Amino acid sequence: MWDEAFFWRSWIAALITAVLASPVGCLMIWRKTAFFSDALSHAALAGILLGAALGIGQNAGVVLLVCCLAVLLSRVSDRFPVGIDVLLLIIGQTALCAGLIGLSYSDAVRSDLLGYLFGDVLSVTNDDLIFTGITASACTAMLLPNWKKQVFISVSPDMAQSEGVNLRAQAVLFMTVTALFVALSLKTTGMLLVSALLIIPPAAARFLVRTPEQMAVAGALIGIIAVSGGLFLSVSFDAPAAPSMEICCAVLFVFARIRERRHKLS
């Protein structure tokens, strides 16, 4: 099993996803927008149908839909009267239900609901790996030069604006990066577990470090350990891969919290 090409493709895809998840997840924690990834991931099922309908492929359909949705949310979220969390809930659940209904009538899309909902990282193909690498590189190219601005906005948006930071442009960039991450992680975690990989490792890292950069790096390391452990459990015990990764994330979060508590008491 360990010398099979499919395992190494899966591991590389999971590593790329885990490394990118940490900085994006850190920003979501600081901005208190954890629900945003759920809304976009639920819309991914409709994106799969869109890609099939347009003949552009599932990955391209997901990217197109979630990016358009992210830009739309960045423009209307501040003006929505009952709050962004309510808007995200409405959009996410509606998109998920629309995707499920469309899937039930579609002959063009393989009806592998468990794969769409919980991921199927062990079936990553060479094309999937190329898509993951290109999308992750695009996210990194957008996020890296704007990292300090993104952190500044997350900590103090009013002060960032007074210093000349374009809040609207940075909001669109953040939502676009998050949307692209959702698209590339669909194969790894599925729609329902994207937020687990985004939020839990950075949240665990928060107990261990002091600076934003340290939190992003530590979150990436924790994510790497979690996805590697999850894949090991999946291959060794025939357990579902994405849920195994999430369990590993949760265990590492508990360990980090216990370590922090012991450090404070000592």
N, C-alpha and C positions, 0 to 999 in steps of 0.2 A: 504493500500500500504506500509506504513512504517513498518509494522510488518511482511512483507513478507521476506522469506529467500533470495530470489534472489536480493533484494535491498541491503541487508547487504553484500552479496558476492561481488556485484558490487562496493560498497563503499570501502570495504577492498582492493580489487584489484586496485581501483583508488588511494587510499592512498599510497599503496606500490609503485605504478608507480610514483606518484608525489614526494615522498621522494627521490627515487633513481634518478629521473630526475634532481634534483637540482645540486648535485656535478658533474654529467656527463655534464650537460649543462654549468656549470661554466667553466669547462676545455675547452669545445668547444668554448666558448666566448673568453677566454684568448688566445687560440690557433688560433682563427679566422678560424675555420673549421665547421661552421654551416651547410654548404652544405653536409657534410659527412653523417649526419643522414638521409638526404633526399635520397641520393644515396642508402643507405642500406635499407631504408624503401620501396623504390620502388622495390628493388630486392626481398622483402619478398613475393610478389605474386608468383614469380617463385619458391620460397621456398615451398609454399603451394603445388604447383604442384609436386615438387620433392618429398615431403613427401608422397603424394598420390601414386606416381609412385613406390617408394621404399617400400611402406607399413609400414612406420614408424610413421605416423601421421603428421598432419599439423604443430604442434608446433616444433617437432623434425626436420622436413624438413626445416623450416624457420631458426632455430638455425644453422643447418649444413651449409646452403647456405650463410647466412650473415656472419658467423664466417670465413668461407673460403674466402669470398670476402674481409673481413676486413684484414685478414693476407696478402692476395695478394696485396691489396692497400698499406699496410705498406711497402711492398718491392719494389714497382714500382713507387710510387708517386714522390719520389725525382728525378727520372730519366726521368719522362715524359716531353717531350720537350715544350709543350704549357701550362703547369701549372696544378696544382692539381684540381683547380676549373673546368677546362674544362674536365679533366678526369672523375671527379665525375658526371658532367652533362651527359656525354656520357654514362657512365655505368648505371646511375640511369634511364635515359629515355629508354635506350635499354632494360634493365631488366624489366621495367614496361610494355613496349610494348610486349616483349616476353611472359610475364606472361598473359597479356590480350588475346593474340592470343592463347596460350596454353589452357587457361580457356575456350575459345569458342569451343574448340574441345574435352574437357574433360568431360566425364560422371561421373568420380570418385569424382569430387569436386563440391560441391554445389555452384551454380553460384550466390552468394549473393554479388554482386559487391559493393553495398553501405556499407555493413558490412566490407568488406575487405578494402575499401578506407577510410571510416570514423569511423570505429570501431563499436562495438556492446556491450558496457560494461554491459548493463542491461541483457544480456544473458550469463554472466559469469557462468560457471558450477563449481562444486567442483574440477574437474580435472584441469580446467583452473586456479583456485585459487591456487592449489598445485603447478602447473607449475610456476606461477608467484612468489610464495614464494621461491621456490627452486632456480629459476634463479636469483632473486634479492639477495638472500643470497650468491650465487656464485659471483655475481658482487661486493657485499660489501666485501667479503673475498679477492678478488683481489685488489680492489681499496683502501681500508682502510690502509693497511700497506705501500702502495706506494703513498699515498696522497701527502706528502711533496715533493717527487721526481717529481710527476706530476705537481705540482704547480711551482716548481723550473724550470722545462723544459718549461712550458708555459710562464713564465716571462722572462727567459734568458737561452735559450738552449745552447749557447756557454759557458756560465759560468758553467752550470750544467755539460756539458761534461768535462770541465777542472777540475771539482771536482770529476770526476770518475763515474758519472751517465751514465748508458748504455742507450743511446738515442733510439737505435733500439728496445731493449727489452721493454722499456717503451712505445714506439709508438705502438708496437704489443699489449701490455696490454690495452692501451687506446682504440684502435680500437676494440679489442675483447669485452671489457666492453660495448662500444657503440653498437656493434652488438647484444649482448645479451639483452641490454635494448630495442632495436628495436623489437626483437623477443617477449619479454614479454609484450610490450605495444601495440602490434598489435590488441589485443582484445579491449583494452581500448580506444585508439585514432585512430586506423586505420593507413593506410600507409601515408595518406596525412597530418595528423595533429600531427605526432610524434614530429616534430621540434618545433611546437608551445609550447608544454609542456616542451620540453627540454630547450628552449631559453628564452621565455618570463618571467617566474618567476625569474630565476637568473638575467636577465637583469633589472627587476624591483627592485630586492634586491640590485643591484649595486648602486642605488640612495640613499639607506638608511644606508649602512654600510661602514666599512673601511677596514676590513681584509678579506682574502680569506675564512677563516673558517666561519666568520660571514655571508659572502655572500652565502655560501652553506647552512647554517642553515636557514637564512632568505628566501632564494629561496624555500627551502622545505616547510616552513610555508605558504608562498604565494601560492605554488602549492597545498597544502592541502586545503586552503580556496577556491581556484579556482575550484578544482575538486568536492569538497563538494557542492559549489554553483551551479556548472553545473549539478550535479545529481539532486539537489533540483529543478532546473528549468525544467529539463527533465521530472521528475516524476510529478511535479505539473502542468505543462503546455503542456505536451506531445510533448516536443521539442527534437530534436536529441541530444543525450548526449554529444558526443565528441565536436561538434561545440559549444554547450553551455559552456563547460569547457574552450574552447579557447576564447570565448567572455569574460568570467570571468577573464581569464588571462590578456587579453588586457585592461579591465577596471582597474584592479589592477595596471598594468603597468602605465597607465595614472595617477592614483591617486598618485603613488610613485613619478612620475616625477613632478607633481604639488607640492607635499610636499617638494621635494628637492629645487625647484625653490623658493618657499616661504621661506624656511629656509635660502637660500642664500641672499634673499632680506631683511630679518629681521635683 
